[in-house]
Amino acid sequence: MLCSNFTHEDNGHHTTDPHEHMDRRTFLASTGATTMVLTGCLGGNNETNSSSDTASSSSSGGQSINSHPAASNLAAQPRLGDLDKSQHTIIAFKDPSCPRCRAFKESTVPEIKRQLINPNKGAYILRNYPVVYPWGEPASQALEATLERSETAHWKLQNYYYDMQRDLSTENVHAKTRTFLESNTEITASAVIDDVDSDAYSDAVTADINAAEEADLDGTTPSILLFSDGQYVTTATGSISYDVIATALGENWRWV
C-alpha cells in the first residue's frame, strides 16, 4: 500500500492549489482531454504494489448515471442527501483502512455536507472498496451488516474505523467492532460479528469492488466520481479539497 498527499499536475507545473482562478470550463477541459493526476492510497496490502504513489484519473464526461458502472444498485448504498431532489451526486469509493480516505472524511466531507447536502444541492454516496490493508475487508463486511440494521449506526461505525485506524488490525478488528457497537449503538453487536464471521455480506462487498473495477478505479482510494444533472462529469482520487469538487460541478462560479 502506498499513500501520499494531494497534488495536481498541469502541463508539468505542480501546485497545492490547482483550482485557483480556474472556472468550470477550464477544469473540465483539463480533465476531459488530458489527465488529472492526484494521489491516494494504492491497494496491494504492502506486498505487490506499484512503485508510483500517484493515481491518474481521466474524464469522459457525458455518460448517464443510470448506465455508469459505479452507480449500479445506487439506491441500496449508504448516502447523505436526497438522490431524487439533488442536482449533484458524489459517489465515493473508500476503504476504512485507507489514511487518505480518513483525511477526505475529516477535511472535505464536512464541506460537502454544508454546501451541497444541507441546501439540497447534492447527495453523497459511500461504497466500500477494501484494497489497502487486510483488516479493511472484514471491516467493510461489518459496515454492510450494520447498515442492514441501522444507517445511523453504520455512519458511526465508519467514523470509528477512521478514528482508530492506527490501532486496528486483522487480529483485533472483530473484537473492537463488537465493543464499539455494544457501547455506542442500539443494534445487537454479536449478530453483526456473526455475520462477518460467516461472510454473510461478502456478496455486497464484492458488488462494490466489482463496480469499482468496472469503473476503472485501479485499486486507488479514495476515488470520487462526480455527476451533475444525471450525467458523469469526472473522477478524482486522493483527499481532494471541496473546491476541486465544487469547481467540477459548477458551484465555484467565483473563480470565473
C-alpha positions as CSV (number, residue, x, y, z in Angstrom):
1,M,0.0,0.0,0.0
2,L,1.2,3.5,-0.9
3,C,-0.3,6.7,0.3
4,S,0.7,10.3,-0.2
5,N,-0.7,13.8,-0.1
6,F,-2.8,15.5,-2.8
7,T,-1.0,17.1,-5.7
8,H,-2.0,18.2,-9.1
9,E,-0.1,18.1,-12.4
10,D,-0.9,20.6,-15.1
11,N,1.5,20.9,-18.1
12,G,4.4,20.0,-15.8
13,H,3.7,22.6,-13.1
14,H,2.8,21.4,-9.6
15,T,0.8,23.3,-7.1
16,T,-1.1,22.7,-3.9
17,D,-3.9,25.0,-5.0
18,P,-4.7,23.8,-8.6
19,H,-8.3,25.3,-8.7
20,E,-7.3,28.9,-8.0
21,H,-8.6,31.2,-10.9
22,M,-10.0,28.1,-12.6
23,D,-13.5,28.1,-13.8
24,R,-15.6,25.0,-14.6
25,R,-15.0,25.2,-18.3
26,T,-11.2,25.2,-17.8
27,F,-11.4,22.4,-15.2
28,L,-13.4,20.2,-17.5
29,A,-11.2,20.9,-20.4
30,S,-8.1,19.9,-18.4
31,T,-9.7,16.7,-17.1
32,G,-11.5,15.7,-20.2
33,A,-8.9,15.9,-22.9
34,T,-5.9,15.2,-20.7
35,T,-5.3,13.5,-17.4
36,M,-5.7,14.8,-13.9
37,V,-3.0,13.3,-11.6
38,L,-3.8,13.2,-7.9
39,T,-2.6,11.0,-5.1
40,G,-4.3,8.5,-2.9
41,C,-3.8,5.0,-1.4
42,L,-2.9,2.3,-3.9
43,G,-4.1,-1.2,-2.9
44,G,-1.8,-4.1,-2.6
45,N,-1.6,-4.7,1.2
46,N,2.1,-3.7,1.1
47,E,3.0,-6.7,-0.9
48,T,2.5,-6.2,-4.6
49,N,2.0,-2.6,-5.2
50,S,3.0,0.0,-7.8
51,S,6.3,1.8,-7.5
52,S,4.5,5.1,-8.1
53,D,2.5,6.9,-5.4
54,T,0.2,8.8,-7.9
55,A,-3.0,7.6,-9.5
56,S,-4.3,9.0,-12.8
57,S,-7.9,9.7,-13.4
58,S,-9.3,10.9,-16.6
59,S,-12.7,12.2,-17.6
60,S,-15.0,11.2,-20.4
61,G,-18.0,13.2,-19.2
62,G,-21.5,12.7,-20.5
63,Q,-22.4,9.2,-19.5
64,S,-25.7,8.9,-17.8
65,I,-25.6,8.0,-14.1
66,N,-28.2,5.3,-14.9
67,S,-25.7,3.4,-17.0
68,H,-22.4,4.2,-15.2
69,P,-21.0,1.1,-13.5
70,A,-20.0,3.0,-10.4
71,A,-23.7,3.8,-9.9
72,S,-25.0,0.3,-10.1
73,N,-27.6,-0.5,-7.3
74,L,-27.2,3.0,-6.1
75,A,-30.3,3.1,-4.0
76,A,-29.0,0.4,-1.7
77,Q,-25.9,2.3,-0.8
78,P,-25.5,4.4,2.4
79,R,-26.0,8.1,1.5
80,L,-26.4,11.6,2.8
81,G,-28.9,13.8,0.9
82,D,-31.8,13.1,-1.4
83,L,-30.9,11.4,-4.7
84,D,-34.2,12.4,-6.3
85,K,-34.0,16.1,-5.4
86,S,-30.3,16.7,-5.8
87,Q,-28.7,18.2,-8.8
88,H,-25.3,16.7,-8.0
89,T,-24.3,13.2,-7.0
90,I,-21.0,12.3,-5.4
91,I,-20.0,8.6,-5.3
92,A,-17.0,7.9,-3.0
93,F,-15.2,4.5,-3.1
94,K,-13.4,4.3,0.2
95,D,-11.5,1.8,2.3
96,P,-12.0,2.0,6.1
97,S,-8.2,1.3,6.5
98,C,-7.1,4.0,4.0
99,P,-5.4,7.0,5.6
100,R,-6.2,9.3,2.6
101,C,-9.9,8.3,3.0
102,R,-9.7,9.4,6.6
103,A,-8.2,12.7,5.5
104,F,-11.0,13.2,2.9
105,K,-13.7,12.4,5.5
106,E,-12.2,14.9,8.0
107,S,-11.4,17.8,5.7
108,T,-13.8,17.5,2.7
109,V,-16.9,15.7,3.7
110,P,-18.0,18.3,6.2
111,E,-17.9,20.9,3.4
112,I,-19.9,18.6,1.1
113,K,-22.5,18.4,3.9
114,R,-22.6,22.1,4.5
115,Q,-22.5,23.4,0.9
116,L,-24.3,20.7,-1.1
117,I,-26.3,18.3,1.1
118,N,-27.8,20.7,3.6
119,P,-29.1,23.1,0.9
120,N,-30.4,20.0,-1.1
121,K,-28.0,20.6,-3.9
122,G,-26.2,17.2,-3.7
123,A,-26.2,13.6,-2.5
124,Y,-23.2,11.8,-1.2
125,I,-23.0,8.0,-1.6
126,L,-20.4,5.8,0.0
127,R,-19.2,2.5,-1.5
128,N,-16.8,0.1,0.2
129,Y,-13.5,-0.6,-1.7
130,P,-11.3,-2.6,0.7
131,V,-7.9,-2.7,-1.2
132,V,-5.4,-1.2,1.2
133,Y,-4.8,-3.1,4.5
134,P,-6.2,-6.6,5.1
135,W,-8.4,-5.5,8.1
136,G,-10.4,-3.3,5.7
137,E,-12.2,-6.3,4.2
138,P,-13.8,-7.6,7.5
139,A,-14.5,-4.0,8.5
140,S,-16.3,-3.5,5.2
141,Q,-18.4,-6.6,5.9
142,A,-19.2,-5.2,9.3
143,L,-20.3,-1.9,7.8
144,E,-22.6,-3.7,5.4
145,A,-24.1,-5.8,8.2
146,T,-24.5,-2.7,10.4
147,L,-26.2,-0.8,7.5
148,E,-28.7,-3.6,7.2
149,R,-29.8,-2.9,10.8
150,S,-29.3,0.9,11.1
151,E,-28.0,3.6,8.8
152,T,-27.2,5.8,11.8
153,A,-25.1,3.0,13.4
154,H,-23.4,2.4,10.0
155,W,-22.1,6.0,9.9
156,K,-21.0,5.9,13.5
157,L,-19.0,2.7,12.8
158,Q,-17.4,4.2,9.7
159,N,-16.2,7.2,11.7
160,Y,-14.9,4.9,14.4
161,Y,-12.8,2.9,11.9
162,Y,-11.3,6.1,10.5
163,D,-10.6,7.5,14.0
164,M,-9.0,4.2,15.2
165,Q,-7.1,3.2,12.0
166,R,-3.7,3.2,13.8
167,D,-5.0,0.7,16.4
168,L,-6.8,-1.7,14.1
169,S,-5.6,-5.0,12.6
170,T,-7.0,-8.2,11.3
171,E,-6.3,-9.7,14.8
172,N,-8.4,-7.2,16.7
173,V,-11.0,-5.7,14.3
174,H,-13.7,-8.2,15.2
175,A,-13.4,-7.6,19.0
176,K,-13.0,-3.8,18.7
177,T,-16.0,-3.6,16.3
178,R,-18.1,-5.6,18.8
179,T,-17.1,-3.4,21.7
180,F,-17.8,-0.2,19.8
181,L,-21.3,-1.3,18.6
182,E,-22.2,-2.5,22.1
183,S,-21.2,0.8,23.7
184,N,-22.4,3.2,21.0
185,T,-25.4,1.8,19.1
186,E,-28.7,0.1,19.7
187,I,-28.1,-2.8,17.4
188,T,-27.0,-6.3,18.5
189,A,-23.3,-6.3,18.1
190,S,-22.9,-10.1,18.4
191,A,-25.2,-10.6,15.4
192,V,-23.1,-8.2,13.3
193,I,-19.9,-10.1,14.2
194,D,-21.7,-13.5,13.5
195,D,-22.5,-12.1,10.0
196,V,-18.8,-11.1,9.5
197,D,-17.6,-14.5,10.6
198,S,-20.0,-16.3,8.2
199,D,-19.2,-13.9,5.3
200,A,-22.9,-13.1,5.2
201,Y,-22.3,-9.8,3.4
202,S,-19.4,-10.8,1.2
203,D,-21.6,-10.5,-1.9
204,A,-22.4,-6.9,-1.0
205,V,-18.7,-6.1,-0.6
206,T,-17.8,-7.9,-3.8
207,A,-20.5,-6.0,-5.7
208,D,-18.9,-2.7,-4.6
209,I,-15.4,-4.0,-5.6
210,N,-16.8,-5.1,-9.0
211,A,-18.4,-1.7,-9.5
212,A,-15.0,0.0,-8.8
213,E,-13.2,-2.3,-11.2
214,E,-15.8,-1.8,-14.0
215,A,-15.3,1.9,-13.5
216,D,-11.5,1.5,-13.9
217,L,-10.6,2.8,-10.5
218,D,-7.4,0.7,-10.5
219,G,-7.3,0.0,-6.8
220,T,-7.0,3.6,-5.6
221,T,-8.8,5.1,-2.6
222,P,-10.5,7.4,-2.2
223,S,-11.9,7.6,-5.7
224,I,-14.5,10.3,-6.0
225,L,-16.9,10.2,-9.0
226,L,-18.9,13.3,-9.7
227,F,-22.2,13.6,-11.5
228,S,-24.3,16.6,-12.3
229,D,-27.8,16.7,-13.8
230,G,-27.7,12.9,-14.1
231,Q,-24.5,13.0,-16.2
232,Y,-21.0,11.9,-15.4
233,V,-18.5,14.8,-15.0
234,T,-15.2,13.4,-13.8
235,T,-13.3,11.2,-11.4
236,A,-10.8,12.4,-8.9
237,T,-8.6,10.4,-6.5
238,G,-7.0,11.2,-3.2
239,S,-8.0,13.5,-0.3
240,I,-9.1,16.3,-2.7
241,S,-10.4,19.6,-1.3
242,Y,-14.1,20.7,-1.6
243,D,-13.0,23.4,-4.0
244,V,-12.0,20.8,-6.6
245,I,-15.4,19.2,-6.3
246,A,-17.2,22.5,-6.4
247,T,-15.3,23.7,-9.5
248,A,-16.0,20.4,-11.4
249,L,-19.7,20.6,-10.5
250,G,-20.0,24.3,-11.5
251,E,-20.6,25.5,-7.9
252,N,-17.4,27.7,-7.7
253,W,-18.5,30.5,-10.0
254,R,-16.5,32.9,-8.0
255,W,-13.4,31.6,-10.0
256,V,-15.0,32.6,-13.3
